[in-house]
């Protein structure tokens, strides 16, 4: 399953994969690297093996934007099976305990308001978070004892889409920021309701700023065999600003930046321009680098190589 044309470093851009169920995010990455011979590739927003949906893949120079996707909004559809708790917080884990106390729709709706805004949650022990350099799920599989710290996450919207008393399952819509664990949220909601719960379904249906109509099935990519075919699905590496301001510089200053030299910012600044933080530097509408504005200078941090 290899591409007839070795793409190597020719490709720079984004692919938005519809991750299949039971695939890890890293497995999707490995499969794409193997097929297309990508040397530099990464992904944003890890999805659980149980989850399906939008998984942005950064190829080549697009990888330099990954760090700026923090706190971008994501929307999930997920279902919670009430009355049971598992080791992994989802239906794939081993059952820990059960209860006959099951919540009704009214009580669930009243509880949801407690989870809007900035909240703290503890990630599941079966997660990709590193503990002393080792993934938490690997330690959990070996029954190693460890503690994960709580973290603050942002939830903009959480509402019920459907509820069934028999079987006792509720489906939610969730819009949240980076770092939010849907499985932990389900367990925390269950605790507030005085019951148990685990996730039975997760689908990430949006990931700002990637358009939903750019979603492509993994099977579709498998059938491609040349660069032109791949380009039909590829989004330009700098198509999105990722909330970063931009500035266009002269030919002379663009050469300085490419050589790792800082340039004076005053001639490009406008009234009210923020003189700190990251910025996209362009020349003739072409992205050159991600720089850092420090007082009167633009300092190149990540130069784009073509």
DALIN-V431586 format. One record per residue. N is the residue number from 1. RES is the residue in one small letter. PHI is phi in radians with two decimals (NA if undefined). PSI is psi in whole degrees, 0 to 359 (999 if undefined). D_FIRST is the distance of its C-alpha to the first C-alpha in Angstrom with 1 decimal. Layout:
N | RES | PHI | PSI | D_FIRST
N | RES | PHI | PSI | D_FIRST
//
This chain:
1 | x | NA | 68 | 0.0
2 | x | -2.13 | 158 | 3.8
3 | x | -1.45 | 137 | 6.9
4 | x | -1.06 | 326 | 9.4
5 | x | -1.87 | 126 | 12.1
6 | x | -1.32 | 108 | 12.4
7 | x | -1.34 | 323 | 14.1
8 | x | 0.80 | 242 | 15.6
9 | x | -1.69 | 14 | 19.0
10 | x | -1.30 | 336 | 19.3
11 | x | -1.71 | 128 | 18.5
12 | x | -2.36 | 114 | 21.3
13 | x | 2.92 | 194 | 21.7
14 | x | -2.11 | 138 | 21.0
15 | x | -2.05 | 132 | 18.6
16 | x | -1.85 | 102 | 20.3
17 | x | -1.53 | 139 | 17.9
18 | x | -1.51 | 93 | 19.4
19 | x | -1.09 | 129 | 18.6
20 | x | -1.32 | 160 | 18.3
21 | x | -1.15 | 143 | 20.9
22 | x | 1.30 | 3 | 20.5
23 | x | -1.65 | 136 | 17.8
24 | x | -1.35 | 158 | 19.4
25 | x | -1.07 | 322 | 19.3
26 | x | -1.20 | 327 | 18.0
27 | x | -1.13 | 321 | 15.0
28 | x | -1.03 | 317 | 14.0
29 | x | -1.08 | 314 | 14.5
30 | x | -1.09 | 319 | 12.5
31 | x | -1.11 | 319 | 9.4
32 | x | -1.20 | 320 | 10.1
33 | x | -1.08 | 319 | 11.0
34 | x | -1.19 | 316 | 7.9
35 | x | -1.21 | 312 | 5.8
36 | x | -1.74 | 2 | 9.0
37 | x | 1.06 | 31 | 10.7
38 | x | -1.12 | 138 | 13.6
39 | x | -1.73 | 328 | 16.6
40 | x | -2.20 | 109 | 19.0
41 | x | -2.66 | 147 | 18.2
42 | x | -2.65 | 176 | 20.2
43 | x | -2.34 | 163 | 21.2
44 | x | -2.07 | 135 | 24.6
45 | x | 1.25 | 83 | 26.3
46 | x | -0.99 | 134 | 24.8
47 | x | -1.88 | 141 | 24.5
48 | x | -1.06 | 154 | 25.3
49 | x | -0.95 | 323 | 22.8
50 | x | -1.17 | 332 | 25.1
51 | x | -1.37 | 153 | 25.1
52 | x | -2.13 | 171 | 23.1
53 | x | 2.06 | 199 | 23.4
54 | x | -1.21 | 120 | 23.3
55 | x | -2.26 | 100 | 21.4
56 | x | -1.23 | 129 | 21.8
57 | x | -1.91 | 124 | 19.2
58 | x | -1.72 | 124 | 20.8
59 | x | -1.98 | 135 | 19.0
60 | x | 1.08 | 235 | 21.0
61 | x | -1.19 | 341 | 24.7
62 | x | -1.08 | 335 | 24.5
63 | x | -1.02 | 334 | 24.4
64 | x | -1.26 | 350 | 28.0
65 | x | -1.70 | 351 | 29.0
66 | x | -0.97 | 317 | 27.7
67 | x | -1.09 | 340 | 31.1
68 | x | -1.60 | 8 | 32.9
69 | x | -1.57 | 359 | 31.3
70 | x | -1.05 | 134 | 33.7
71 | x | 1.29 | 7 | 36.0
72 | x | -1.28 | 144 | 34.2
73 | x | -1.22 | 143 | 34.7
74 | x | -2.29 | 147 | 32.2
75 | x | -2.13 | 133 | 33.0
76 | x | -2.15 | 148 | 32.0
77 | x | -1.90 | 125 | 32.9
78 | x | -2.49 | 153 | 33.4
79 | x | -2.07 | 144 | 35.3
80 | x | -2.08 | 128 | 37.6
81 | x | -1.62 | 118 | 38.8
82 | x | -1.51 | 152 | 42.4
83 | x | 1.63 | 5 | 44.3
84 | x | -2.56 | 141 | 41.7
85 | x | -2.12 | 147 | 40.4
86 | x | -2.30 | 168 | 37.4
87 | x | -1.12 | 328 | 36.2
88 | x | -1.78 | 1 | 33.3
89 | x | 1.22 | 10 | 35.3
90 | x | -2.39 | 174 | 32.9
91 | x | -1.23 | 351 | 32.8
92 | x | -1.44 | 346 | 30.1
93 | x | -1.50 | 173 | 32.6
94 | x | -1.33 | 138 | 35.5
95 | x | -1.24 | 130 | 38.6
96 | x | -1.67 | 312 | 41.4
97 | x | -2.76 | 166 | 44.2
98 | x | -2.35 | 160 | 45.3
99 | x | -2.53 | 152 | 48.1
100 | x | -1.62 | 355 | 49.9
101 | x | -1.45 | 113 | 50.8
102 | x | -2.08 | 136 | 48.5
103 | x | -1.37 | 151 | 48.9
104 | x | -1.69 | 171 | 49.8
105 | x | -1.06 | 319 | 48.5
106 | x | -1.07 | 315 | 51.7
107 | x | -1.17 | 325 | 51.5
108 | x | -1.14 | 315 | 47.8
109 | x | -1.06 | 320 | 48.6
110 | x | -1.15 | 328 | 51.5
111 | x | -1.36 | 331 | 49.3
112 | x | -1.05 | 328 | 46.6
113 | x | -1.09 | 339 | 48.9
114 | x | -1.28 | 348 | 48.9
115 | x | -1.95 | 14 | 45.3
116 | x | -1.68 | 135 | 45.5
117 | x | 1.83 | 208 | 45.7
118 | x | -1.49 | 120 | 45.1
119 | x | -2.24 | 165 | 44.7
120 | x | -1.91 | 138 | 43.9
121 | x | -2.50 | 152 | 41.4
122 | x | -1.73 | 125 | 40.1
123 | x | -1.10 | 155 | 36.3
124 | x | -1.13 | 149 | 35.2
125 | x | -1.17 | 334 | 35.0
126 | x | -1.56 | 77 | 31.5
127 | x | -2.51 | 172 | 30.1
128 | x | -1.54 | 5 | 28.1
129 | x | -1.10 | 139 | 31.4
130 | x | -1.52 | 136 | 32.0
131 | x | -2.13 | 107 | 35.2
132 | x | 1.05 | 34 | 36.2
133 | x | 1.57 | 356 | 32.7
134 | x | -2.04 | 139 | 31.1
135 | x | -1.07 | 138 | 29.5
136 | x | -1.01 | 320 | 32.1
137 | x | -1.14 | 330 | 29.9
138 | x | -1.21 | 321 | 29.4
139 | x | -1.18 | 320 | 33.2
140 | x | -1.11 | 322 | 33.9
141 | x | -1.12 | 333 | 31.8
142 | x | -1.63 | 7 | 34.0
143 | x | 1.07 | 30 | 37.1
144 | x | -1.32 | 144 | 38.0
145 | x | -1.59 | 127 | 40.8
146 | x | -2.77 | 163 | 40.3
147 | x | -2.17 | 132 | 41.5
148 | x | -1.74 | 135 | 39.6
149 | x | -1.35 | 152 | 41.8
150 | x | -1.26 | 155 | 42.3
151 | x | -2.40 | 153 | 41.0
152 | x | -1.54 | 132 | 42.2
153 | x | -2.29 | 163 | 40.0
154 | x | -1.97 | 129 | 40.8
155 | x | -2.14 | 119 | 40.8
156 | x | -1.55 | 323 | 41.9
157 | x | -2.63 | 139 | 41.7
158 | x | -2.63 | 117 | 41.5
159 | x | -2.56 | 160 | 42.6
160 | x | -1.46 | 131 | 42.5
161 | x | -1.72 | 327 | 40.6
162 | x | -2.79 | 150 | 41.4
163 | x | -2.51 | 138 | 43.3
164 | x | -2.27 | 132 | 43.9
165 | x | -1.41 | 327 | 46.6
166 | x | -2.42 | 103 | 45.5
167 | x | -1.26 | 159 | 42.8
168 | x | -1.42 | 93 | 43.5
169 | x | -2.43 | 138 | 40.5
170 | x | -2.17 | 136 | 40.6
171 | x | -1.88 | 133 | 38.0
172 | x | -2.09 | 159 | 38.3
173 | x | -1.97 | 133 | 37.2
174 | x | -2.32 | 127 | 37.0
175 | x | -2.03 | 121 | 36.9
176 | x | -2.55 | 175 | 36.8
177 | x | -1.70 | 180 | 36.0
178 | x | -1.09 | 149 | 33.6
179 | x | 1.53 | 357 | 33.9
180 | x | -1.39 | 129 | 35.0
181 | x | -1.75 | 115 | 33.9
182 | x | -1.07 | 320 | 34.0
183 | x | -1.09 | 317 | 34.4
184 | x | -1.14 | 321 | 37.4
185 | x | -1.07 | 317 | 38.9
186 | x | -1.05 | 316 | 38.9
187 | x | -1.15 | 320 | 40.6
188 | x | -1.17 | 322 | 43.1
189 | x | -1.09 | 316 | 44.0
190 | x | -1.05 | 318 | 44.6
191 | x | -1.06 | 316 | 46.9
192 | x | -1.10 | 330 | 49.0
193 | x | -1.47 | 353 | 49.4
194 | x | 1.33 | 27 | 50.5
195 | x | -2.37 | 195 | 47.8
196 | x | -2.08 | 160 | 44.3
197 | x | -2.89 | 155 | 40.9
198 | x | -2.56 | 156 | 37.2
199 | x | -1.38 | 136 | 34.3
200 | x | -1.99 | 349 | 32.7
201 | x | -2.81 | 136 | 30.5
202 | x | -2.44 | 131 | 29.2
203 | x | -2.40 | 117 | 27.7
204 | x | -1.49 | 111 | 27.8
205 | x | -1.72 | 347 | 28.6
206 | x | -2.64 | 151 | 29.6
207 | x | -2.60 | 99 | 29.1
208 | x | -1.10 | 132 | 31.6
209 | x | -1.82 | 17 | 31.1
210 | x | -1.30 | 130 | 27.7
211 | x | -1.22 | 138 | 28.3
212 | x | -1.11 | 332 | 27.3
213 | x | -1.35 | 359 | 26.3
214 | x | -1.58 | 0 | 23.4
215 | x | -1.13 | 134 | 21.6
216 | x | -2.31 | 137 | 18.1
217 | x | -1.29 | 145 | 16.1
218 | x | -1.06 | 322 | 12.9
219 | x | -1.07 | 326 | 11.7
220 | x | -1.13 | 319 | 12.8
221 | x | -1.15 | 325 | 10.7
222 | x | -1.01 | 329 | 7.4
223 | x | -1.45 | 351 | 8.9
224 | x | -1.33 | 149 | 9.9
225 | x | -2.43 | 12 | 9.3
226 | x | -2.72 | 169 | 12.4
227 | x | -1.08 | 317 | 14.9
228 | x | -1.04 | 321 | 17.4
229 | x | -1.12 | 318 | 15.3
230 | x | -1.17 | 322 | 14.7
231 | x | -1.07 | 339 | 18.4
232 | x | -1.14 | 335 | 19.5
233 | x | -1.89 | 353 | 18.8
234 | x | -1.44 | 130 | 19.7
235 | x | -1.63 | 137 | 23.2
236 | x | -0.92 | 143 | 25.2
237 | x | -1.07 | 332 | 25.4
238 | x | -1.99 | 27 | 29.2
239 | x | -1.15 | 331 | 29.6
240 | x | -1.94 | 145 | 31.3
241 | x | -1.48 | 340 | 34.3
242 | x | 0.93 | 37 | 33.8
243 | x | 1.17 | 16 | 37.6
244 | x | -1.65 | 134 | 38.1
245 | x | -1.22 | 161 | 40.9
246 | x | -2.27 | 158 | 40.2
247 | x | -2.51 | 142 | 42.5
248 | x | -1.76 | 129 | 42.4
249 | x | -1.99 | 168 | 43.7
250 | x | -1.27 | 167 | 45.1
251 | x | -1.05 | 319 | 43.4
252 | x | -1.11 | 315 | 45.5
253 | x | -1.25 | 330 | 44.5
254 | x | -1.14 | 324 | 40.8
255 | x | -1.16 | 321 | 40.9
256 | x | -1.08 | 315 | 42.7
257 | x | -1.09 | 318 | 40.1
258 | x | -1.12 | 335 | 37.2
259 | x | -1.62 | 10 | 39.2
260 | x | 1.45 | 13 | 39.6
261 | x | -1.67 | 146 | 43.2
262 | x | -1.39 | 154 | 44.8
263 | x | -2.23 | 161 | 46.6
264 | x | -1.29 | 135 | 49.6
265 | x | -1.65 | 339 | 49.0
266 | x | -0.96 | 317 | 52.4
267 | x | -1.20 | 344 | 52.0
268 | x | -1.86 | 348 | 49.0
269 | x | -1.33 | 144 | 50.4
270 | x | -1.99 | 171 | 52.0
271 | x | -1.03 | 129 | 54.6
272 | x | 1.47 | 4 | 53.4
273 | x | -1.16 | 134 | 50.2
274 | x | -1.22 | 127 | 48.9
275 | x | -1.75 | 30 | 49.3
276 | x | -2.65 | 156 | 47.0
277 | x | 1.77 | 177 | 43.3
278 | x | -1.48 | 155 | 40.0
279 | x | -2.63 | 147 | 39.7
280 | x | -1.59 | 127 | 37.2
281 | x | -1.80 | 129 | 38.5
282 | x | -2.19 | 160 | 38.0
283 | x | -2.50 | 122 | 39.3
284 | x | 0.93 | 43 | 39.5
285 | x | 1.22 | 5 | 37.3
286 | x | -1.78 | 129 | 34.5
287 | x | -1.22 | 129 | 33.6
288 | x | -1.83 | 319 | 34.5
289 | x | -2.90 | 164 | 34.7
290 | x | -1.79 | 120 | 35.5
291 | x | -2.03 | 171 | 39.0
292 | x | -2.10 | 123 | 41.6
293 | x | -1.45 | 120 | 45.1
294 | x | -2.25 | 102 | 47.8
295 | x | 1.03 | 251 | 51.3
296 | x | -1.77 | 10 | 51.6
297 | x | -2.21 | 153 | 48.3
298 | x | -1.87 | 118 | 44.6
299 | x | -1.81 | 120 | 42.7
300 | x | -1.18 | 128 | 39.1
301 | x | -1.87 | 312 | 36.8
302 | x | -2.31 | 107 | 33.3
303 | x | -1.56 | 136 | 33.1
304 | x | -1.44 | 129 | 30.1
305 | x | -1.89 | 122 | 28.7
306 | x | -2.31 | 999 | 27.5
//
